Amino acid sequence: MTDISQLTGQAFWLPVIFIGLMALAFFIYAILDGYDLGVGILLPNNNEQQRDTMIASIGPFWDANETWLVLGIGILLIAFPSAHSLILFHLYLPITVMLAGLILRGVAFDFRAKAPADHKELWDKIFKTGSLLATLSQGYMLGMYVMGFEQSVAAIFFAALSAICVTAGYSFIGAAWLVMKTEGELQQRAAVWARRCGWLMALGIIAVSIVNPLVSETIFTKWFGSPLFIVLLTIPVFCFLLLFIVERYLKLFPYPNDFGCWIPFASTCMIFLLSFIGLAYSFFPYVVPGQLDIWQAASAPESLMFILYGIVVVLPTIIIYTIFSYKVFWGKATQLKYY
């Protein structure tokens, strides 16, 4: 690990800034693309009208949501090139599967609206399959990352569990999105989906919370040997409190005048945020667990400063566009039209 006391000025702060920007990009991606991946996973096989409404609810947003993934990976490549190479080496196959899933989604989204009517159901299934491939591969990659890319039966088992639980988490936030964006029978059906997926996601939070300190003595010390232990303990406590709130809200659903339809989605976003904070605290300052810290992996300070000028322009542009698009298309989902 780098001796931080020997780092001064830009050499110290620029890698910290860039790891923060990368974490922000991946967090926003997990929220925004997470819900539209979840909606894709939840597409029902027995109701074409509901599938149309569900896809309409993500239609104006889903493609732009992936911008955050591109930004996060771009920062990793440019700011931490050695870490990018190492991560890609260990995760080449799941990354390939993820890209295949995202490509299938993009193709199916357009073709379902332009193909003959009797082919529409096929393209909906391809959209669902692409969503599943993307989420399972992302969950698997997260599990392998947490395990430090260890190639053992236990690590692969944990990565497989992580794949299932991350998929459940995306389905949970997708169902919460549908509760907020739809009405009637589909909204009530989404409430049932959310209740089923919520506790499976909780299993993933518990698994990561247990495995993290067990696989790394450094993480164990940071969590249990720190005077901040009581503060850190609030992270899982609040996660399960929020899950309980969502469960109680959805159990009595629906409410008059669609009261509080935003509560499940807002609560899920907060759970994602708390989970990200826990992971960030556990692994900082490592960008590759136990192998490379952010200063070892960082590009030269001069290169990082040059890149930072570009991000100062690009990042606010993406944020402004995202806020504008959500403001324009806010409200309940309506029929998605193609011209």
N, C-alpha and C positions, 0 to 999 in steps of 0.2 A: 504494500500500500504506500502511496506517495506521502512523503513527509510534508505535511501542510505548512509547517513553520518556515519552510524554505521558499514558499510561494508568496509572491507579492503582486499587488496591482492587478493588471489584466490577466496575468497567468492564473491567478486564483479565481477572480470573479467571473470571467467570461465562461468557463465551463459550467459554473453554477447556474448562470443565467440560461445557458442553452439546455441544460438538463431540465430546468424548470419549464422552459418553452416546450420541450419535447413532451414532458409529462402533461402539460396543459393540452397539447394537441391530441394525445392519446385519450385523455379523460373526456374531452368534448366528443371525440370520435365514438367512444364507448357509449355515451349518452345518445347522440344523434343517430349514428348508424346502428346503434344497438336496438333502438325501438323499431327501426324499419326492417332490420334483419328479423327481429322477433315477430313482426307482423307477417313477414314472409313465411316463417316457420308455422305460424298458426292458421294459415289459409285452410279452411275446411274443404273436404272433398265432396260434401253433399249439398252445397248451397252456392250456386254461381253468383247470385245477387250479392250475398255477403262477401264473397271474394272480390267482386268489383268494388264494393264500398271500402273494403280494407285497403286495397291497392290505391284507391282514390285518396285515402287519408294520408298516404305517404308520397303520392305522385309528385307534388311540387317540390319535395325536399330530398328524396332519397339519393339522387345522384350527387347533389352538392354536399351531402353529409360525408361522403367518402373523401372530400377534399382534406379533411382533418387527418385521415390516415396517410395520405400522400405527404402532407406537411410534416407529420411526425417522423415518418421513415426518411424523408428528405433531410430533416435536421440530424437524425442519427447518422446518415451517410456522410454528410458534409462536416458536421461538427465532431463526430466521434467515429472516424472511418475504420479504425482497427477494431472497435467494438462491433460495428456493422458487419465486418468480414467474419468475425468470430460467431456472431449470432446467426448469420446466414449459413455458415458452415454447419452448425448444429441443427438448424430448423429448415433446411432447404426443402425437404419433402412436404411438411405441413404448410409452408408458405406457398408452395406450388398448388397444393389442394385449395388453399384459401383463394388464390388468384383465379383458379378454375371456377370456384363457386361464385365469385363476384362477376366473372365474365358471363356465366350462365344466367345470373340475375339480370344483367344488363340486356342480354339478348332476349330473354323471355319477356321482360317488361315491355319492350317495343313490339315483339312479334305477337303477343297475345291480343293486341288491339288491331293488328293488321292481317292476321292469318284467318283462313276460313273458320266459320263458327264451330264446326265440328273438331277443329284443332285447338281451340281456345283452352279447353281443359288440360290438354297435354302441356301447353306452355305454362299454365298455372302450376302444374306439378313440377316442371323444370325450375320455375322461380322458387318454389318451396325447397326443392333439392339443393339449388345453389345457395339458398339462405342457410340450410342445415350444414352444408359443407364448409361454408365460411365461418359459422359460429363454432362448430366442433373443432376445426383446425385452430382457431384463435384460442379456444379453451385449452387445447392440447399444448400449444406453444406457451401459454401462461404457466401451465403445470410444469413443463420442462424447465422453464426459466426459474421458477421457484426452487426446483430441485437442483439448480446449478448445472443443467444439461447432463446430469448423471445418467449413464446408460446401464440401468439395472432393472430388474423385474419390478421392484418397489416403485422406482421412479416412473416407469411406464404405466403402472397401475394408477399411481397418483395423477399422472397427466391425463389418463383416460377419464378418471373421476372429475378432474377439472374441466375437461371438454364437455361432459354432461351437465355439470353445474353452471358453467358459463352460458351454455345454450339455454338452460332453464332461466338464468338471469336475463338474457336477452328476450326470451319469451315473456318473462314477467314484465319487463318495461314496455314490450310491445303490446301486451294485453292492457297495461295501465294507459298507454297512449290511446288505445281503442275505446276504453272507458271514457276518456276525456273527449275524443273526437267523433264518436258515433252516438246513435240513439237506438231506442227500441230493442228488438230481440238480439241484435248483434251486440249491443252494449251490455246486455245482461249475460250473454254468452262469454263476452270478454272478461266480465267480473269473475265468472267461474274459472276461466283459464288462469287468471291472475292468482287466485287463491291456490290453485294446484301447483303453479310454478314457483310461488314465493318461498315456500318452505324447502323446496329442492335447492333453490339458490342459497337458502340459509345453511344447508348442508355443506355447500362449497365454502362459505365463509368460515364455518367451524373447521373444516378440513385444512384450509390454508392457515388459519390461526394456530392450529396444533402443529402442522408440519413445519412451518417457518422456523420456529425456535429449535425444533428437533434436528433439522438438517444443518444448522449453522450455529456454532457457539457464539459468534459475534452477534447474531440476531437475538439469541437467548439472553445475552448480557444486556443488549440495548433495551429489551422489553422488561426483564425481571430484575436486572441489576441497576436500574436507573431510578433516581428519585422521582422521575415522571411517571412511574408505573401506574399510580392511581389515575392520572390524567389519561394515559393510554388505555386503561381499562374501560374508559367511557366509550371508546370506539365500538367494540362489539356490543356493549350494553345499549347504546343508542341505535345500532343497526337492528337489534331484535325488538327494541321498543317501536321503531318505525314499522317493522314487519307486523307487529301486533296491531298497530293503529290501522294499517292497510287491511289486515285480516278482519278486524271488527267492522270497519267501514263497509267492506265488500259483503260481509255476511248479511247485513241488513239492506243491501242494495236491491232495487233502486230507491231514490229519494225524490220527494216532490220538487219540481222545477230544476231537476238535475243538480241538486245541491251538492257542492263539494266534489264534482266529478274530476277536479284537478288533483285531489289529495293523493290518490295512488301514484300518479306520475311524479308529482313533486317529492313524495316520500322515497320513491325508488331512486330518483336522481341524488337525493341526500345519502342513501345507502351506498350508491356507487362512489360518491365523493368520500365518504368515510373509509370505504375499502381502499380507495386509491391512496388516501393519507396514510393508512396503516402499512401498505406495501412500500410507499415512498420512504417512510421512516425506517422500515426494516432494512432496506437495501442501500440507502444513501450512505456513503458516496459512490457505491459501486454501480457501474452501468452494466457490467457482466458479473453476476454474483460470485464473489470469492476469487475473481481473476483480474478484472480491470476496473480501476476506479475512474472517475470522470476526468481527472487530471492526466492519468496515464493514457487514456484513450483520445483525449482532445487534440484537435488540430492546433497549429501554431496560433498564438494570440493574434498575430497580424491577419491571418485568414479568418479567424472568428470575428474580429472587429469588422472586417469587410462584409462578412455574411450578415452581421447584425444590422448593418445599414439597410440591407434588403428586407430583412424581416420586419424592421420598423415600418416599412411601407406595406408589405404584403399582409402581415397579420391583422392590422386594423381594417384593411380592405375586406378580408375574409369575414371578420367579425361583423362589420357594418352590413355586408351583403346578407349574412346569415340572419341577423336581426330583422332586416328589411323584408326578407322572403317570408319569415315566420309571421311578421306583422300583417303582410298582405293576405296571406292564406290562413289566417287564424280563424277559429270558429269550427263548427261541425263540418265533417266531410260531405262533399257534394259529388255529383257524378263527374268522373274524369273524362274530359273530352279531348279528342285529337282532331286537329285541323290540317 
